[in-house]
Amino acid sequence: MNVVEIFLLGVGLSMDALAVAVCKGLAMRKVNKKQCLAIAFAFGGFQCLMPIIGWALGSTFAKYIKSVDHWIAFFLLLYIGGKMAIEAVREWNNTQTVDNYDPPLDIKELLMMAVATSIDALAVGVTFSFIPRFNILGASSLIGVTTFVISYGGVYLGNIFGSKFEKKAELVGGLILIAIGTRILITHLMGLE
């Protein structure tokens, strides 16, 4: 995988975090910069950490599943991306209302949301373990920084535009993950890796 593919993967993985960040921004009358940074650090940090954990787990078992690793990577990314795309389409016309403007930031809730939105990154980390000589720290850092920037911007977008673009972004993120999984499978089947 090259830097552009890892960046696109980071964009795809960050769409759940973007959706939550948009919702947080939607609930703010005026953007609270401290809360915005806390949200971005939490989401970016967990999106950076989870692929490393997944890579470590996958590396432990990589020698046992080497002959089918490309299929595992393909189906994991297909499942994650498909799930994101289907959820986005299902909820396309749902509108969201805000009951409580400017709520205080609950750190425990924020950490739970950061973990929940980064579970997909854990599964992607497992797929990284199948790629020979893969730079997991560089890839995880790029995914984390990408998610940080997107989440930070998501709070502002939510504050300005509301939930108008939330589902479209989630759909695009899911399609990116499916495309990357398909590329991994085709590359392996054609012997181009």
C-alpha atoms as one frame of an Amber mdcrd trajectory, in Angstrom:
protein
   0.000   0.000   0.000   1.245   3.447  -0.838   0.733   6.715   1.049  -2.259
   7.773  -1.054  -4.038   4.466  -0.401  -3.342   4.708   3.324  -4.607   8.288
   3.327  -7.799   7.219   1.519  -8.156   4.354   3.988  -7.809   6.892   6.804
 -10.511   9.039   5.198 -12.797   6.016   4.909 -12.178   4.935   8.486 -12.752
   8.446   9.828 -16.301   8.753   8.490 -17.864   7.325  11.666 -15.841   9.815
  13.700 -16.911  12.582  11.321 -20.569  11.680  11.841 -20.185  11.909  15.626
 -18.149  15.129  15.371 -20.840  16.689  13.177 -23.439  15.780  15.802 -21.295
  17.349  18.524 -20.936  20.525  16.456 -24.663  20.541  15.787 -25.283  20.783
  19.539 -23.021  23.844  19.945 -24.414  27.346  19.522 -20.832  28.498  18.961
 -17.885  26.109  18.503 -16.034  25.486  21.748 -12.390  25.155  20.611 -11.314
  23.180  23.695 -14.098  20.648  23.143 -13.293  20.576  19.440  -9.647  19.696
  20.190 -10.654  17.074  22.766 -13.004  15.415  20.259 -10.361  15.456  17.506
  -7.618  14.088  19.822  -9.842  11.302  21.126 -10.970  10.147  17.679  -7.552
  10.607  16.047  -5.754   8.921  18.933  -7.902   5.816  18.914  -7.858   5.616
  15.104  -4.049   5.631  15.384  -3.881   3.064  18.201  -6.397   0.485  16.955
  -4.592  -0.486  13.708  -1.438  -1.124  15.737  -3.353  -3.451  18.069  -4.983
  -5.188  15.090  -1.612  -5.514  13.337  -0.063  -7.067  16.466  -2.921  -9.568
  16.733  -2.818 -10.367  13.015   0.977 -10.753  12.993   0.678 -13.406  15.666
  -1.511 -15.527  13.396  -0.241 -14.412   9.959   1.887 -17.511   9.312  -1.146
 -19.752   9.838  -3.396 -17.920   7.400  -0.900 -16.704   4.769  -2.595 -18.619
   1.943  -5.957 -16.896   2.501  -4.873 -13.522   3.922  -5.963 -11.581   0.815
  -9.464 -13.065   1.083  -9.646 -12.166   4.774  -8.553  -8.582   4.033 -11.056
  -8.342   1.179 -14.000  -9.654   3.208 -13.163  -7.557   6.285 -12.984  -4.349
   4.224 -16.048  -5.370   2.196 -17.998  -5.989   5.409 -16.876  -2.763   7.120
 -17.359  -0.618   4.013 -20.642  -2.296   3.091 -21.993  -1.826   6.601 -21.098
   1.868   6.540 -22.662   2.355   3.102 -25.858   0.472   3.983 -26.294   2.402
   7.247 -25.783   5.689   5.397 -28.403   4.811   2.770 -30.909   3.545   5.367
 -30.671   6.718   7.410 -30.419   9.067   4.393 -33.732  10.843   5.023 -33.712
  10.788   8.814 -33.446  14.217  10.356 -31.805  14.862  13.643 -33.012  17.319
  16.242 -30.986  18.844  19.018 -32.576  18.707  22.448 -29.762  20.249  24.455
 -27.546  23.037  23.092 -24.017  23.471  24.464 -23.941  20.330  26.625 -20.755
  19.818  28.649 -18.275  17.346  27.173 -18.502  14.049  29.036 -15.002  12.520
  28.854 -16.212   8.980  29.565 -18.818   9.243  26.799 -16.227  10.753  24.436
 -13.793   7.877  25.045 -16.540   5.296  24.505 -17.469   6.993  21.224 -13.801
   7.107  20.189 -13.438   3.371  20.828 -16.727   2.578  19.077 -15.817   4.589
  15.974 -12.353   3.005  15.765 -13.294  -0.687  15.968 -13.168  -0.769  12.154
  -9.558   0.440  12.353  -8.743  -2.579  14.544  -9.994  -4.905  11.802  -8.038
  -2.967   9.176  -4.937  -3.338  11.357  -5.364  -7.109  11.122  -5.320  -6.803
   7.319  -2.103  -4.754   7.543  -0.377  -7.727   9.163  -0.785  -9.652   5.895
   1.263  -7.115   3.911   5.000  -7.940   3.880   7.340  -5.292   5.348   4.446
  -2.986   6.179   5.229   0.238   8.079   2.493   0.009  10.708   3.635   3.047
  12.712   3.687   5.307   9.648   0.315   4.039   8.422  -1.321   4.310  11.849
   0.062   7.814  12.330  -1.306   8.924   8.958  -4.714   7.400   9.755  -4.711
   9.098  13.166  -3.739  12.520  11.794  -6.309  12.207   8.998  -9.027  11.368
  11.521  -7.912  14.213  13.793  -8.222  16.767  10.975 -11.534  15.373   9.702
 -13.023  15.220  13.219 -11.871  18.747  14.013 -13.425  19.990  10.793 -16.525
  17.881  11.464 -17.350  19.832  14.615 -17.239  23.063  12.596 -19.236  21.524
   9.743 -21.867  20.324  12.189 -22.065  23.757  13.713 -22.414  25.453  10.328
 -24.351  23.001   8.149 -25.993  20.622  10.584 -26.439  17.015   9.538 -26.940
  17.733   5.814 -23.727  15.993   4.641 -23.250  13.413   7.411 -24.738  10.390
   5.588 -23.168  11.279   2.238 -19.730  11.305   3.888 -20.400   7.940   5.547
 -21.485   6.456   2.203 -18.316   7.698   0.468 -16.178   6.323   3.309 -17.780
   2.887   2.979 -17.247   2.854  -0.785 -13.564   3.779  -0.326 -13.049   0.823
   2.033 -14.739  -1.556  -0.427 -12.527  -0.256  -3.261  -9.333  -0.744  -1.243
 -10.352  -4.285  -0.262 -11.100  -5.091  -3.897  -7.702  -3.721  -4.943  -5.939
  -5.902  -2.355  -7.735  -8.996  -3.640  -7.136  -8.254  -7.344  -3.484  -7.386
  -6.745  -2.910 -10.678  -4.948  -4.840 -12.799  -7.445  -2.929 -11.248 -10.351
   0.399 -11.720  -8.546   1.161  -7.983  -8.551   1.939  -7.546  -4.866
